[in-house]
Amino acid sequence: MFGNRRVPPHVVFLLSLLLAAVCLFIAFRYGQVSHWLPTALWGGLGLWFAVDAARSYGWAQQRKRDQASKAAQDAGQPKR
């Protein structure tokens, strides 16, 4: 649909973290008034976004390691 372009991992991390915080805040507010079904649903959604944020953070770190490794390999090879 959008071709081969992807959203950068740092953008996914920030948006997922923001959505996780919002969902968990809503779950907390529902929990304060003892509405357990919305609390569970919003809490599950907040957990989903928190896991997504952790995964995207891992992608960003792996990308940095790959770029550093490639730069080290390129520096060790003679230029033609």
Number of C-alpha atoms within 10 A of each C-alpha: 4 5 5 5 7 7 7 11 18 15 13 19 23 14 15 22 19 15 19 24 16 16 23 22 16 17 23 17 14 18 16 11 9 11 12 13 12 16 22 16 14 21 21 16 18 24 17 15 24 21 16 18 24 14 16 20 18 14 16 16 14 12 13 12 12 12 12 12 12 12 11 11 10 11 10 9 8 6 6 3
